[in-house]
Amino acid sequence: MDKKALLVTGGSRGIGAAICRQASRAGYRVAINYASNQVAAEALVAEIKAAGGEALAVKGDVGNETQVVAMFEAVDRAFGRLDAFVNNAGIVDARARVDEMSAARVERMMRVNVVGSFLCAREAVKRMSTRHGGKGGAIVNISSIAARLGGPGEYVDYAASKGAIDTFTIGLAREVAGEGVRVNAVSPGIIDTEIHASGGQPDRAERLRGIIPLQRPGKTKEIANAVLWLLSDEASYAVGANLELGGGR
């Protein structure tokens, strides 16, 4: 029997890359989506193949509907099936107050983090749902505890986008549960990844360790472990759950 196939958006670095590595060890064939960093994606493909796994790099900007459709079609051609999907791709911007944010910044944030997640989930459901002739599957949306905390003085736009993902997770989960598709979310806290550098604060994870009850930032592998559990049959009764991993914050 063919091994299960998983697509991870934003899979070339950070949490996404950790999910891809863990999934490959768990026996999945992994499609690694990237928007621009082909070198990182291809390096991860090579790493997984060297360890005996099967992987594919797939370019696509999740904020572009045409590219989203093409990305899923590429996975269809390569693997012939889709059993699991992780909505991981997301962006942050420079630290700013709301009264300093441009419309272009907010629109970009919502297009990638919210609209992109909707479009990708749409394509995943079309392939997994029994309503569309699929055999079922599992989707995990990557949210953030920022949705609960609000991101004041830094990333209110990012926090708001993740609040939308929390609501989206509940609604989609209840919409497709009867069609064999389980939808859940994982909400990381402060994790030691490159995303802080993309927001202009490369030292943010270490700098904020004191406000975390566990007194340390999280590791990407810890998030990946939670995602893989939610994708697995061991989480067969989890529908619309949102698992917070914030070190107690």
C-alpha positions in Angstrom: 0.0 0.0 0.0 1.2 3.5 -0.8 2.6 5.5 2.0 0.4 8.4 3.2 1.2 11.8 1.6 1.5 15.1 3.5 1.8 18.7 2.3 3.2 21.3 4.6 3.1 25.0 3.5 6.1 27.1 4.5 7.9 23.8 5.0 11.4 24.7 4.2 12.4 26.4 7.5 11.5 26.7 11.2 8.4 24.9 12.5 7.5 23.7 9.0 10.8 22.0 8.4 10.6 20.3 11.8 7.1 19.0 10.9 8.5 17.7 7.6 11.3 15.9 9.3 9.1 14.3 11.9 6.5 13.3 9.3 9.1 11.6 7.2 10.3 9.6 10.2 6.7 8.6 10.8 6.4 7.2 7.3 4.8 10.0 5.3 5.8 11.1 1.9 6.3 14.8 2.3 5.7 17.7 -0.1 7.6 20.8 1.2 6.1 24.0 0.0 8.2 27.2 -0.2 7.5 30.7 -1.5 11.0 31.9 -2.4 13.7 30.0 -0.6 14.3 27.1 -3.0 17.8 26.4 -1.6 16.4 25.7 1.8 13.6 23.5 0.5 15.8 21.5 -1.8 18.3 21.0 1.1 15.6 19.6 3.3 14.4 17.3 0.5 18.0 16.0 0.2 18.2 15.5 3.9 15.0 13.5 4.0 16.0 11.4 1.0 19.4 10.7 2.6 17.6 9.3 5.6 15.6 7.0 3.5 12.4 9.1 3.1 10.5 10.5 0.2 10.1 14.2 -0.3 9.3 16.8 -2.9 9.8 20.6 -3.0 6.9 22.6 -4.3 7.0 26.3 -5.0 4.0 28.4 -4.4 2.9 31.7 -2.7 -0.1 30.8 -0.5 -1.5 34.3 -1.0 -1.9 33.7 -4.7 -4.8 31.5 -5.7 -3.4 30.4 -9.0 -0.2 29.3 -7.3 -2.1 27.5 -4.6 -4.0 25.4 -7.1 -0.8 24.6 -9.0 0.9 23.5 -5.8 -1.8 21.0 -5.0 -1.9 19.7 -8.6 1.9 19.2 -8.4 1.4 17.0 -5.3 -1.4 15.1 -7.1 1.1 14.3 -9.9 3.9 13.3 -7.6 2.1 11.3 -5.0 -1.4 10.6 -6.5 -3.0 11.2 -3.1 -3.2 13.6 -0.1 -3.9 12.2 3.3 -2.7 15.1 5.5 -2.2 18.8 5.2 -0.6 21.4 7.5 -1.4 25.1 7.1 1.9 26.4 8.4 2.9 29.3 6.0 2.7 32.7 7.6 4.4 36.0 7.9 5.1 38.7 10.5 6.3 42.3 9.9 8.4 44.8 11.7 7.4 45.7 15.2 4.8 48.5 15.1 1.7 50.0 16.8 -1.6 49.9 15.0 -1.5 53.7 14.4 1.8 53.2 12.5 0.5 50.4 10.2 -0.2 51.0 6.5 -3.1 49.4 4.7 -0.7 47.6 2.5 0.9 45.9 5.5 -2.4 44.8 7.0 -3.7 43.6 3.6 -0.5 41.5 3.0 -0.7 40.0 6.5 -4.3 38.9 6.0 -3.8 37.8 2.4 -1.0 35.4 3.4 -2.0 34.3 6.9 -5.8 34.2 6.5 -6.8 34.1 2.8 -3.9 31.7 2.1 -5.0 29.3 4.8 -8.6 29.3 3.4 -7.4 28.6 -0.1 -5.1 25.8 0.9 -7.7 24.2 3.1 -10.2 24.4 0.3 -7.9 22.5 -2.0 -7.1 19.9 0.7 -10.8 19.3 1.5 -11.5 18.9 -2.2 -9.0 16.0 -2.2 -9.8 14.4 1.2 -13.6 14.8 1.8 -15.8 11.9 1.1 -18.2 14.4 -0.4 -15.7 14.9 -3.2 -14.9 11.2 -3.5 -11.9 11.3 -1.1 -11.0 8.8 1.6 -10.8 11.3 4.5 -7.8 12.9 6.0 -6.5 15.4 8.6 -5.7 19.1 8.5 -3.7 21.0 11.2 -3.7 24.8 11.1 -0.8 26.6 12.8 -2.2 29.4 14.9 -0.5 31.3 17.8 -1.1 32.2 21.4 -0.8 35.7 20.0 -4.5 35.3 19.0 -5.3 35.2 22.8 -2.7 37.8 23.9 -3.3 40.4 21.1 0.3 41.3 20.3 0.0 44.9 21.7 2.8 47.3 20.7 4.3 44.7 18.3 2.1 42.6 16.0 -1.6 43.3 16.5 -2.1 42.6 12.8 -0.4 39.2 13.1 -2.4 38.4 16.3 -5.6 39.3 14.6 -4.8 37.1 11.6 -4.2 34.2 14.0 -7.5 35.0 15.8 -9.1 34.4 12.4 -7.4 31.1 12.1 -8.8 30.0 15.4 -12.3 30.7 14.3 -11.7 29.2 10.9 -10.4 26.0 12.5 -13.6 25.6 14.5 -15.9 26.3 11.6 -14.1 24.2 9.1 -13.7 21.3 11.6 -17.5 21.2 12.2 -18.2 21.6 8.5 -16.2 18.6 7.3 -16.0 16.2 10.3 -18.9 14.1 8.9 -17.0 13.8 5.6 -14.0 12.0 7.1 -11.8 15.1 7.5 -10.5 16.1 11.0 -9.4 19.7 11.4 -7.5 21.0 14.4 -5.0 23.7 15.3 -1.7 24.1 17.2 -1.0 27.4 18.8 2.7 27.9 19.5 4.0 30.5 21.9 7.5 32.0 21.6 9.5 29.4 19.6 13.2 29.8 18.6 12.8 30.1 14.8 13.9 32.4 12.0 10.5 34.2 12.0 11.7 36.6 14.6 14.5 37.8 12.3 12.0 38.3 9.5 10.2 40.7 11.8 13.4 42.6 12.6 14.0 41.0 16.1 16.4 38.0 15.7 17.0 37.9 19.4 13.3 38.0 20.4 13.0 34.4 21.6 15.9 34.6 24.0 15.1 38.2 25.1 11.6 37.2 26.2 12.5 34.0 28.0 11.8 35.6 31.3 8.1 36.1 30.7 7.6 32.4 29.9 6.7 30.3 33.0 9.0 27.5 31.7 11.8 30.1 31.4 12.8 29.2 27.9 11.5 29.5 24.3 10.0 26.4 22.7 11.7 24.2 20.2 10.4 23.5 16.7 10.5 19.8 17.4 8.1 20.2 20.3 5.5 21.9 18.0 6.1 19.2 15.3 5.4 16.4 17.8 2.0 18.0 18.6 1.2 18.4 14.9 2.1 14.8 14.1 -0.1 13.6 16.9 -3.1 15.5 15.7 -2.6 14.1 12.2 -2.3 10.6 13.5 -5.0 8.0 14.2 -4.2 8.4 17.9 -6.1 11.7 17.7 -9.1 10.2 16.0 -11.6 11.9 18.2 -10.0 15.4 18.1 -12.1 17.7 16.0 -11.8 21.5 16.2 -9.3 21.3 19.0 -6.7 24.0 19.5 -3.6 22.8 21.3 -1.6 25.6 23.0 2.1 25.1 23.4 3.3 28.3 25.0 5.3 27.1 28.0 2.6 28.2 30.3 2.2 31.7 29.0 
